[in-house]
Structure formats: structure tokens, C-alpha cells
Amino acid sequence: MKFFSKKSGYSKKQLGFSIIELMIALVLGLLVIGAVLKVFTASIQGVHLQNSFSRVQENGRIATELIVRDIRGADYWGCAGDIGAITNHLDTSPGSGYDESILPTAGSGIDGGNNVTSQTIAGITVKDTTDTLTLRGAGSLSGVKVSTPFMPTTAAVIHITTGSSLAKGDIILISDCKEADLFSNTQQNTPTNGNIGHNIGNLAGGIKNITKDLSHTYGGDAQILVPFAKVYFIGVNASGTHSLYRSDNGVARELVRGINDLQLMYGEDTSGNGSANSFTATPTNMDNVISIRASLTAESGESSSGTPLERTYHTTANIRNRTL
């Protein structure tokens, strides 16, 4: 049976919602949509926050691992022990190309700047009030050994295994447990013929040797090393933010973006007992420093609140070549 309105004549089943019912439905719909948007916004903020935390953690971990590795390997000059055992055959006169900041005869294997201002390293502007760390030493070449007939006289070429990456003009440190010699390789085709020379005279594209005879002849127990100077610092990158940089022998490389502070404390052994008596930002003698405490601050670069997240990582590393 169908029911009809007396006034309109339409079936009740054909009647629509009243204005009040529509308003209630709209309000309920808006509340549901608002709740969904709030949940969605909270999820997006959570994702951004998690990404920021992950970025800070990853950057801090990588930065600390890099700097700790190089601190541990600093101030190594072969079996001879220290810089004082090195005989320098290079031309150190002005204009020769000799760089005292890189080569080992410049001084201590460890150096640093505390809260530097208005400084530039290898063309990169250093962030003011941050610290810089200079690590010097000599690194070995994998698979390169002194081989027969070794070195018959102090003026003779040094025979090494073939296949090395050494080229004419490269600075070389040869060291055994007696002494060490620093010189430029004057031989062509060292990778092929396995010969390293140390003649005197002009050397195109390199630093010449001013003395030829080495301190003594070297045998199979000698090491062929390449000197290095690594400088860690916080610099302004191409985007105008800050990164951890490392200058390798005068060439700056951006290592980790989002690192905006580096502070250093040096563990100084003033009693000679092999352990640090105190940590200070300005040690009296860098030669007594046996460990370094580094604090690096990582920044996310973005966050849901608009303020970048920051976290400071602290690590302490021993200079192995001074404690073993």
C-alpha cells in the first residue's frame, strides 16, 4: 500500500532530507574529514621527524668514524719511529714548491686550531669559532716492498716490486728501524721497472732533491711510504650550509654534509707514564698529546617544527703510534 501526502500528493518514500538533517550530516562529515586530516598530518610529521633523526644519526656516525680512524693512524713514520729520524733530501728553499704544512719535517704529527676565525683552508671558508685538526704521517703502499738486489750503495736506485702506483716526482719516505729518508722519485716508469731514484737536479713538475746519497742502504725490511697531511674542519659548502671537510695534502674534500660544529680536547701526557693526565683545548706541547676527544654536532637540515634537529656526538681516540 502506498501513502500519499494530502498536500503534495507525493509518496513519503520520495521525500528528501530536511535542512536540519543536512546540516547535521555536513557537520559530522567535516568532523570525520578533520579527524582523517589530523591523522594524516600527524603521520607526515612523524615521517619527517624519523627522517630527521635518521639523517642526524647517520651523519654523526660517519663523521666520527672518519675522524677516529685518521686520529689512530696519525704520526706514523715507519719503523724509524718519529720525525726526528728522517733525513730530508728535498729542496726546501722559497719557490721550490716545498709545502711545510704537508711534509713531515714541518713539525709535530698533530696540530690544531682552537675556535678559529676568518680562516680559509684549501679554498674553503672555515666556520668561525670551530676547531681544526691537522694529522700528519706516512701511509704504506699495499703490496710494495723493497726487493733484490735492494740498494747496493747509498747513491743507487732502490729496487721494489713492480706494479706500484708510484710515478716520477712523487714524494717518498723510505724507512726501517734505523733511520728514514725523504726524497722525490726521479725514475721513469717505476710501476714497470720497479726502480726508485733519488738523483739531484731539476725535476719537472716536482720538488728536486738537493742531496743524492741516502743515510744508509736499505734492505728487505724497509718500508716504502707516502707522507700525508690531513686537516679536518667545518666549512661552508656550495649550498651555504656547513659540512665536515678534510684537506688531503692541500686538496679539500667535502665528507659529510650537515655537520656544523667540531670541538676538540687533547689528552696530554705530562708525566710520561703513557696515559693522559688531563684534557685541554690548548695543550702546552702537542708532542705530549696521546689521545684526542672530538665533539661533532650533526644537524638534520629540516624538521616538522621548522627548527632543525641537532645532536652532538662525543668520541675519544688514542694516537696508536704514540701509545704502543
C-alpha positions, 0 to 999 in steps of 0.5 A: 500500500502506498501513502500519499501526502494530502498536500503534495500528493507525493509518496513519503518514500520520495521525500528528501532530507530536511535542512536540519538533517543536512546540516547535521550530516555536513557537520559530522562529515567535516568532523570525520574529514578533520579527524582523517586530516589530523591523522594524516598530518600527524603521520607526515610529521612523524615521517619527517621527524624519523627522517630527521633523526635518521639523517642526524644519526647517520651523519654523526656516525660517519663523521666520527668514524672518519675522524677516529680512524685518521686520529689512530693512524696519525704520526706514523713514520715507519719503523724509524719511529718519529720525525726526528729520524728522517733525513730530508733530501728535498729542496726546501728553499722559497719557490721550490714548491716545498709545502711545510704544512704537508711534509713531515719535517714541518713539525709535530704529527698533530696540530690544531686550531682552537675556535678559529676565525676568518680562516680559509683552508684549501679554498674553503671558508672555515666556520668561525669559532670551530676547531681544526685538526691537522694529522700528519704521517706516512701511509704504506703502499699495499703490496710494495716492498723493497726487493733484490738486489735492494740498494747496493750503495747509498747513491743507487736506485732502490729496487721494489716490486713492480706494479706500484702506483708510484710515478716520477716526482712523487714524494717518498719516505723510505724507512726501517728501524734505523733511520728514514729518508725523504726524497722525490722519485726521479725514475721513469716508469717505476710501476714497470721497472720497479726502480726508485731514484733519488738523483739531484737536479731539476725535476719537472713538475716536482720538488728536486732533491738537493742531496743524492746519497741516502743515510744508509742502504736499505734492505728487505725490511724497509718500508716504502711510504707516502707522507700525508697531511690531513686537516679536518674542519667545518666549512661552508659548502656550495649550498651555504650550509656547513659540512665536515671537510678534510684537506688531503695534502692541500686538496679539500674534500667535502665528507659529510654534509650537515655537520656544523660544529667540531670541538676538540680536547687533547689528552696530554701526557705530562708525566710520561707514564703513557696515559693522559693526565688531563684534557685541554683545548690548548695543550702546552706541547702537542708532542705530549698529546696521546689521545684526542676527544672530538665533539661533532654536532650533526644537524638534520637540515629540516624538521616538522617544527621548522627548527632543525634537529641537532645532536652532538656526538662525543668520541675519544681516540688514542694516537696508536703510534704514540701509545704502543 
